């Protein structure tokens, strides 16, 4: 969501949030303390680095205004643009400034001089999103023991000062991506602090050919100002930036800002108690499913065993990670009918029911959209005599939801009855066959009190209403539902992602958003060496993007060769190797993910409509939003909320701060939060600062930064 030139405005229908802080630059008692608006100014030249910072603010719900230097109609950056007086009190309109480099205006620029004076007068920090290493930013030239060039595959490290400061949520390593040997993906200037400069290095990269390291992120203090000097280029998707984005924002806002973020990861296991049809490596389709013609091949179902269930429980405990079991109770009953009345798998999963979360997946997983005509491939919707689509009835949908809920209750499963995932997300629109939701779905959801409905993020990314419910989009993992063995996964993967000349389907040569493999994967090593690393990187990109949407796999992937575990292990291991204990992966259940998406949408809508005002005066921050809209904020650890009955902690701890959603307390129309004394900001200074020289030439930006190099096969 683009918030260029976002403005926050006070409305009469607002609820006020008051947060107690100590303001930088606090004036003497005789003069009124300045008002500092909680909004970030992003000045961009169209480069990827400023776009990445703007994207981080956007996703977190942090207000910002963008000024595009390439726009002929842009405002002039002068004292009036940056500050004014409100009710007799000086006002700084922005709490932080982001520039594409340390001076994008040119030598002797009046605009840069105005910015420098503003930053000094109000103690407002400046981020140089991507700039040269040179004396003007407190660094020596790279030729003096440093380096300039590609950082593809480099391993940067957070320094002790970085861990004690803005990047304390990281364990230390900041690995740079290298997704393609033929495309440059990163570029940077690695340099040593200039002798005598007040410079603190936060992140350092190695100098090739030796043991020396130099700064790529650091703080330069000069002329009463503070600059965060970033001397490598990045885009919003690259892992190296994603790791540092939180710290950059917290540094420039001094740990006090609207908006919040977490690193989320949840995994839904669909079809539990049921069975999944198996991919046929000869027919290149799935007998028993709709991609094979009727009568083609023999179905060969994949179903977990009791031993697989025992392993799942053991794995979950060892990893301290809760799986969401999305279950079909009818699958257990069918198995018992066909196997002498017993189901060892069902018994084991029910015995371990407290180790998991459970989500209703309908009783026996029918397709609940249109009635399918599977006599042709691909299938089509059956039609009524008048030519309209023939839909599955409300009564059928009701029975599937209720029967499965009742089965789960008899089994003692700890259910949330307002959660549902239909089989194949059916009932929701699916193109090209069914362009609209089944009109009977919404009423059936209402009949059963369903409020959170799983949907397929690859088809339906935005949360939306379906009857009384809100959807919870889920990321499909490319570990196929119809593969229990590694050889089946590789065979189907090769079929989908290789050219016809290589024995594949050729779909990759014509389908949008798909890339062909250069050659078929090896049937022995392809899964371990290609698919697992690729799926790990793709999932990690979601985890690090402040995106709470869950991922989903199938019970078949926990059976036989248990092919899901190498991917899940890769994600959790990679995460724990990168992040400190104060920033654990956040594993939410479906209803909580849905509520997070809902609250974000309401907050973002209020921001975009200009109905949020936030500012700091002295030791108080006030946030005003429309009535009923929760406000999201990040504050220093130890911040407490004041209510009519006393105080309570604000938010929850994460990554060295506290953050969360806030609303007025009982009989209050505002919230007051007090910072601990140790968290108060340092006093600022006043006076004018000298402008700095502009960069001599355009900074190098590799193609792989301007056009992000994908991790591998896309879909």
PyMOL commands that set and color helices and strands:
alter all, ss='L'
color gray80, all
select helices_A, chain A and resi 48-60+79-82+110-122+135-137+160-164+239-253+306-319+329-338+344-351+353-355+394-410+423-425+439-447+486-497+500-502+507-510+526-543+555-558+564-578+590-608+677-679+703-706
alter helices_A, ss='H'
color red, helices_A
select strands_A, chain A and resi 14-20+35-37+40-44+64-68+83-86+89-92+96-99+125-128+147-149+155-158+173-175+187-190+199-206+213-222+225-230+232-233+257-258+267-272+324-327+357-360+372-373+380-381+419-420+452-456+465-466+469-476+551-554+613-617+620-626+631-636+640-643+646-649+652-654+657-662+672-674
alter strands_A, ss='S'
color yellow, strands_A
deselect
rebuild
show_as cartoon
